[in-house]
Amino acid sequence: MKYIEKQIEEPRTGAAASHHTVTGLNVDYVNNSTSITISSYVSKDKKEQGKDSLSINTFTIMSVPDWDKIPYEWALSELVKPQPENFEPETYAGYVNPYTLSGGKIKEV
């Protein structure tokens, strides 16, 4: 199973999380959108020890994988893409920036 490694500060608690795994994936070809649910853990070691995730967030991407792509791998690659220079994050409560994991490294367990 693949995961994303990137050190981030969990916005609700301020705790550091570096291990991010896909726990849900929904591809909507009719509406051209993909929802990716990610669980974030302190570290890979803590997850393997059975510790709970620090947070669970759902990222929405206004795109879908081509039919010949593996959706899970496509979703991970979308989440680590660089944030565009002109991107303006929303400011409402509960907003999840789709570029939170930008620059992360995709690794294999």
C-alpha positions as CSV (number, residue, x, y, z in Angstrom):
1,M,0.0,0.0,0.0
2,K,1.3,3.5,-0.8
3,Y,1.1,6.6,1.4
4,I,2.3,10.2,1.4
5,E,5.1,11.3,3.6
6,K,5.1,15.0,4.4
7,Q,5.5,16.9,7.7
8,I,2.4,19.1,8.3
9,E,0.9,20.8,11.2
10,E,-2.6,19.5,11.9
11,P,-4.7,22.7,11.8
12,R,-7.2,21.7,14.6
13,T,-4.6,20.5,17.2
14,G,-1.3,22.0,16.1
15,A,0.2,18.5,16.3
16,A,2.8,17.4,13.7
17,A,1.7,14.6,11.3
18,S,4.0,13.0,8.7
19,H,2.2,9.8,7.5
20,H,-0.9,10.2,5.3
21,T,-3.0,7.3,4.0
22,V,-6.0,7.0,1.7
23,T,-9.0,5.7,3.6
24,G,-11.7,6.6,1.0
25,L,-11.9,7.4,-2.6
26,N,-14.9,8.4,-4.7
27,V,-14.5,9.2,-8.4
28,D,-17.5,10.9,-10.0
29,Y,-17.1,10.8,-13.8
30,V,-20.5,12.6,-14.4
31,N,-19.6,15.7,-12.4
32,N,-15.8,15.5,-13.0
33,S,-14.8,15.4,-9.4
34,T,-12.9,13.1,-7.1
35,S,-13.1,13.0,-3.3
36,I,-10.1,11.6,-1.4
37,T,-10.3,10.9,2.3
38,I,-6.9,10.9,4.0
39,S,-6.1,9.8,7.6
40,S,-3.0,11.6,9.0
41,Y,-0.8,10.0,11.6
42,V,2.1,11.3,13.7
43,S,4.4,8.8,11.8
44,K,4.5,5.5,10.0
45,D,5.8,3.8,13.1
46,K,2.9,5.1,15.2
47,K,0.3,3.9,12.7
48,E,2.0,0.5,12.6
49,Q,1.8,0.5,16.4
50,G,-2.0,0.9,16.1
51,K,-2.2,4.5,17.2
52,D,-5.2,6.5,16.1
53,S,-4.9,9.1,13.3
54,L,-4.6,12.8,14.3
55,S,-7.1,13.8,11.7
56,I,-9.2,12.6,8.8
57,N,-9.8,15.1,6.0
58,T,-11.6,14.8,2.6
59,F,-9.9,16.6,-0.3
60,T,-12.0,17.4,-3.4
61,I,-10.3,17.6,-6.8
62,M,-12.2,18.9,-9.7
63,S,-10.8,16.3,-12.1
64,V,-11.0,12.5,-12.6
65,P,-8.5,9.9,-13.7
66,D,-8.5,8.6,-17.3
67,W,-10.1,5.2,-17.6
68,D,-6.7,3.5,-18.1
69,K,-5.3,4.9,-14.8
70,I,-5.4,3.3,-11.4
71,P,-7.6,5.7,-9.4
72,Y,-5.8,5.2,-6.1
73,E,-2.3,5.9,-7.6
74,W,-3.7,8.8,-9.6
75,A,-5.3,10.4,-6.4
76,L,-2.0,10.2,-4.6
77,S,-0.1,11.9,-7.4
78,E,-2.8,14.6,-7.6
79,L,-2.4,15.4,-3.8
80,V,1.4,15.9,-4.1
81,K,1.2,18.3,-7.1
82,P,2.7,21.8,-6.6
83,Q,0.3,24.5,-5.5
84,P,-0.3,27.0,-8.4
85,E,1.1,30.4,-7.8
86,N,-2.3,32.1,-8.3
87,F,-4.1,29.7,-6.0
88,E,-6.2,31.5,-3.3
89,P,-7.4,29.1,-0.5
90,E,-10.9,29.6,0.9
91,T,-11.3,31.0,4.4
92,Y,-14.5,29.4,5.7
93,A,-14.4,27.1,8.8
94,G,-13.8,23.5,7.9
95,Y,-12.2,24.2,4.5
96,V,-9.5,21.7,3.5
97,N,-6.9,23.1,1.2
98,P,-6.4,20.6,-1.7
99,Y,-2.7,21.5,-1.7
100,T,-2.0,20.6,1.9
101,L,0.1,17.6,0.9
102,S,1.8,19.4,-2.1
103,G,5.4,18.5,-2.3
104,G,5.0,15.3,-0.3
105,K,6.7,12.0,-1.3
106,I,4.7,9.0,-2.3
107,K,6.2,5.9,-0.7
108,E,5.4,2.2,-0.5
109,V,4.7,0.4,2.9
